[in-house]
Amino acid sequence: MKKTHKKERFADEIAEKADRDENVTKYFSGNGKMMPALIREDVQRVNIDFTRQILLELDAEARRLNISRQAVIKTLIDERLDQRALARGKKRAG
């Protein structure tokens, strides 16, 4: 039997409640951003080095938001790119 992480099981429980038309809004802060589904060819894996302090901060934020470290990194980068485009008066393509 495949082991699942606590977060995956928790997400599955929320999904099951939603499937039963139970109210699941208490599990969401409303601060998230809906992301379009990515086509597999659009995703490229990259390697990046972080200092221990940055990793500690990313992990703390991931725990606070109950999301993965990878999701925190993607969200922070996306928000910063949006801010940069807005400051330049342009709209981001992606």
N, C-alpha and C positions, 0 to 999 in steps of 0.2 A: 504494500500500500504506500502511495506517495505521501511524504510528509508535506504539510502545508504550514505556512507561517501564520501566526496569530492574526496579523493584519488581513491576510487573504481570507481566513475563516470569518473574520469580522465583516469584511466586505461582502462575502457570500451571504451572511446572515441578514445584512441590510437589504441586499438584492432580493432575498426570499421574502422579506417583509413587504417590500415594494410590490413584488409579484402578487402578494395577497391583498394588495390595496391598503396596506397599513400606512399610517403617516410616518415617514422617515425623515422629516425635515429637521428634527432635533439633532441628527447626526451631521448636519451641514451648516457651516457658518454663513454661507451666502457670499463669502469673499472670494470664492474661486472664479476661475475664468473657463468658460466652455472652450474646449479645443477641438478643432475638426479632426476627424479620424485621419491618420496618416497612412498613406499607401506605403507598403513595405519598401519600395524602391526609393522613397523620399527620405528614409532614415539612414544615416551613416554613423557608424560607431567611431568615437574619438577617444583618445587617452589624454588625460590632463593631470598634472601634478599639483597638489595643494599642500600648504603647510599644515602641520598638526593643529594649530590654532583655528585655521579656517575650517578644517574638518570637524572640530569640536563644535564650532558655531553652527555649521550646517546640520550636524546631527541633533543639536538642541532644537533648532527650528523644525526639523523633520518630526521630532517627538512632539513638539508643541502643536503642530498641524496634523499629526497622525498620518503622515505621508512618508514616502521613501526619500532618502537623501537625493537620489537622482531627480525626483519630482521637484524638490526644493531648488536644485541647481537649474533645472530647465525653466522653472517659474521665474527665478530671479534674473536669469539672462533675458528671458522674453520681456519681462517688465522693463528692464534697463534699455533694451533695444527699442521698445515702444516710446519710452521717455526721450531717447535720443532722436528718434524720427520726428516726434512731436515738436521738439525744440528746433528742429531744422525746417519745420513746416511741411513735412512730407508724411505720407502714409506708407507703412511697411507693406511689402509685397507678401510676406509669409506670415 
